[in-house]
Amino acid sequence: MIWVIDNPKDESYQIIGTNIFNNEGTFQLWGTKPSAKTVMIISSEVEEDILDYKRAIDFAIKTGEATFTIE
């Protein structure tokens, strides 16, 4: 479990995992909250950008980091 701090949106989310969704060419990174609800974290038309965020957040969760900040 990790807190994702989204500085551009001035929001934070506690999540337990991430998933990627392709919405007609716009790639979205979604986080699953402990309550099983989901929240969209970030989107981009560049799939590799979203994959980089997913890998980084998943690694932070795996290694026990408390927070992950999106600047």
N, C-alpha and C positions, 0 to 999 in steps of 0.2 A: 504494500500500500504506500502511496506517495501523494504529497500535495503538489499539484501543478499550479504554479503562480504565473498568471498571464498578465504581465505588465501592460501591454498595449490596451487590453480590455479592462484593466483594473479589477480582475476577478481571480478567484482561486477555486480549485476543485480537488477533492480527495478522490483518488481513483485506485483501482486494483489491477487494471489492464487496459490495453489499447487495441483498436481495430481500425482498419482503413476501409473507406467506402468510396467508390467511384460514382459520382453523380454526373453523368453525361460529360465526362472530360474534366470535371473539377474533383480533385482528390481531397477527401476529408479525413482527418484523424479524429476518431471518437474515443472517449474514455469511458470505462465502465465504473460507476460509483459502487461503493459497498452495498447500497440498497438495490443494486441490479439495474438502476436507471442509467441512461447514458447522456453524455454531454459532448457536443462538438468542440474540440479544442482549437483546431486550426484547419484551414483549407488552402489549396493552391492548385494551379493548373499544371504544376510540375510535380509529377509523381515522386521523383527522387527526393524532393524537399520533404514531402510527407513521410517517406520511408526513413529518411534521416532522423526526423523527430521521433517516429515510432521506435526505431532502434535505440535511440538515446534514452527515451523514457523507460522502455522495457529493461535496458541495462541498469538504469538508476533504481528501478524497483528490485531487480534481481540482486543488486549489491547492497541494498538496504539504505539507500539515500532517503532522507526525510522530505526533501523538496526538489523540484525541477522548475527552473524559471525560464519562461519564454519572454525574450526581450523584444 
